[in-house]
């Protein structure tokens, strides 16, 4: 069975200040009410959050269109190609 396409939660990335040593869970399904992070809305689906531990303090832009191919949900500009 093919994995379904995620819900497009937004059409612009969200700027986030990440802290060294903190664990983050980026939403991959698009249904979380805590975008860009997971709130467990993926339960009973084929989606799982991308979980990682931050290795340095940094500011990033995380994807909300869910079409990025970059690690940890980092925006790759895919939202600029969404039509409609």
N, C-alpha and C positions, 0 to 999 in steps of 0.2 A: 504494500500500500504506500502510495506517495505521501510525503508529508504535506499538509495543507499550507497555503500561503498565510503568513501572519497578517493580523489586522494592522492597518496603517494608523498608528496612534497619533502621529503628527507629521507635519511637512517641513519642520525645521529642527535642528539638533538642540539639545539642552546643554547649557554650560554648567559644568559641575566641578567643584573643588574636591579632589580626592585626597585622602590622608594616608600617609605611610602606615602600614600595619593593619589597616581596616579591610574587612572583607565586603565585597560588593557583589550584587546579583543583578545583572542587566536583563531586563525583560526581552524575551525573544518572540513572544506570542502577540504582543501589541495590546493586550487586554487589561494590563495592570492600570490601576487608578493612581499609582505612585510613579509614573513615568519619570525617568527612563528605567527605573528599577522595578524589580519583581515584587508583586504583592500576593503571589500564589494563585492568580487567576488562571494559570495554565493547567491546574489540576484536571485530571480526566481528559487531557489532550495529548498530542504527540510532541508538545513543546516542553522544553526545560530551560530554566534561566542559565545564562553564562555566568558562572561564579568564579571570582578570582580575588586574590589578596594583593592589595596595592603595595608596591615596593618603594614608592617615593611620593612626597607631597607634589601634586601637580594639578593644573586646571586643564580639563579636556572638554570636548563637545561630543556628547553621546547621541547616537542615532535614535530617532523616534519613528522613522518610516519603516524600520526593521528590514531594510534592504541592504545594509552595509555588509561588506565581506571582511571588514577589519576586526582584529582581535578586541575583545572586551566591549564590543558595541561602539567603537570609535567611529564617528561620522566619516564617510568617504564621499559625500556629496550626492549620493544616490537620490536624495529627495528632490534634487533639481530636475530629475528625469521623470517624475511622476506627472502623468497627464490627468487632468480632471479635477 
